[in-house]
């Protein structure tokens, strides 16, 4: 194998026959930093949940998976994939208002150029899901929300329309299936790329606690930050007084205390078990 790339969470290898191995580590990132502390089992949870979702979404979009052996050292945390030419945007769908979408709405009354009704608040449900793409920033830099028209400028109107349709369809299916298990999918980010035959495929991860906001439906209450089963818990701790970290001071985030590590892992496990109906481990 040849090591090709290191991302915030994943390592990419290429085998002699051209198959890519996408290996999810236990690293966790927040605010464009890769944290010093890892979350046990996180890479395996992301991988196994993505594989489950790829099955559920097969009629909506083809994916990057190929049938190839996974080396024992990467068992449970790697996917064998075909090479793709990636769409150079983060494909985001939002059904609820939170995060950067909420911040943008508070400033302009819109998200990515999409006007929204007045009076919405943290956690508000949108009348219908919206496509809110973002730039793909290099490691250490921040993704920026962009209007859908900017995607068309990058990839052409026809491809941009396909990207928006697939993103919203993936979100709709994910939200529907998760809702049956008592989970709200507030938003999600997917990655898409073209294979050698020009077919647009789902890639990377899909509908995981790293790429989505998962809220327990029975605790949803607009007007406040929502309890979550995703990495928002880590973001919230880092910005709390307890962490002592100045997010805007330029220094790296502090290590996560063991209780925060355990609670984060518990949230990832609960997300996996709640959505799939399977026991972890």
Secondary structure, 3 states (H helix, E strand, C coil): CEEEEECCCEEEEECCCCCEEEEECCCCEECCEECCCCCCCHHHHHHHHHHHHHHHCCCCCEECECCCCCCHHHCCCEEEECCCEECCEEEEEEEECCHHHHHHHHHHCEECCEECCCCCCCCCEEEEEEECCEECCCCCCCCCECCHHHHHHHHCHHHHHHHHHHHHHHHHHHHHHHHHCCEEEEEEEEEEEECCCCCEEEECCCCCCCCEEEEEHHHCCCCCCCCCCCCHHHHHHHCCCCCCCCCCCCCCCCCCCHHHHHHHHHHHHHHHHHHHCCCCC
